[in-house]
Amino acid sequence: MSKQIKAFLYNLLSFVVLFVPLIFILQRYTSLTGFWVPVTAFVVLTLAGPKFQAVKTKDGEKLFVKWIFLKGVKEVK
């Protein structure tokens, strides 16, 4: 499997894993209702979720992650 496909799958999986609990948290602890709950969760995760990216280097293609909760950019093994 190529690193680009892995990056896409990691982005998708991390988004889904964080999106579902965030919807329940927003429903429980805010006064948002209806359409605004998933829209708010989407915007929050778009800004705060981890970002995976495949980069071609001189050593070959590598997978990196950037997240506000991690300092700097980290290589994914």
C-alpha positions in Angstrom: 0.0 0.0 0.0 1.4 3.4 -0.9 2.1 6.1 1.7 -0.4 8.4 0.0 -3.2 5.9 0.5 -2.1 5.3 4.1 -2.1 9.0 4.7 -5.7 9.3 3.3 -6.9 6.3 5.4 -5.2 7.7 8.6 -6.8 11.1 8.0 -10.2 9.4 7.4 -9.9 7.1 10.4 -8.7 9.8 12.8 -11.5 12.1 11.7 -14.2 9.5 12.2 -12.8 8.4 15.6 -12.9 12.0 16.8 -16.0 13.2 15.0 -18.5 10.7 16.6 -17.6 11.5 20.3 -17.4 15.2 19.5 -21.0 15.1 18.2 -22.2 13.6 21.5 -20.2 16.1 23.5 -21.6 19.0 21.6 -25.2 17.7 22.0 -24.8 17.2 25.7 -22.9 20.3 26.7 -24.0 23.0 24.3 -27.4 24.4 23.2 -26.7 23.5 19.6 -29.4 21.5 17.9 -30.2 19.9 14.5 -27.9 20.7 11.6 -25.5 22.8 13.7 -24.1 20.0 15.8 -22.4 18.1 13.0 -21.4 21.3 11.2 -19.6 22.6 14.4 -18.0 19.2 14.9 -16.7 19.2 11.3 -15.2 22.7 11.6 -13.6 22.0 15.0 -12.0 18.8 13.7 -10.9 20.4 10.4 -9.0 22.9 12.4 -7.8 20.8 15.4 -7.6 17.2 14.0 -4.4 15.5 13.1 -3.1 15.9 9.5 -1.2 13.0 7.9 0.8 13.6 4.7 3.0 11.5 2.5 6.2 13.3 1.4 8.8 12.2 -1.1 12.3 12.6 0.3 15.7 11.6 -0.8 15.3 8.4 1.3 12.0 7.5 -0.3 8.4 8.3 0.5 7.7 9.0 4.2 4.6 9.5 6.2 4.3 12.5 8.6 1.7 13.8 11.1 1.1 17.3 12.3 -1.3 18.0 15.2 -1.8 20.8 17.6 -1.3 18.4 20.5 2.1 17.3 19.2 5.1 19.6 19.1 6.3 19.9 15.5 6.0 17.4 12.7 6.5 13.7 13.6 7.3 10.9 11.2 4.9 7.9 11.3 6.7 4.6 11.1 
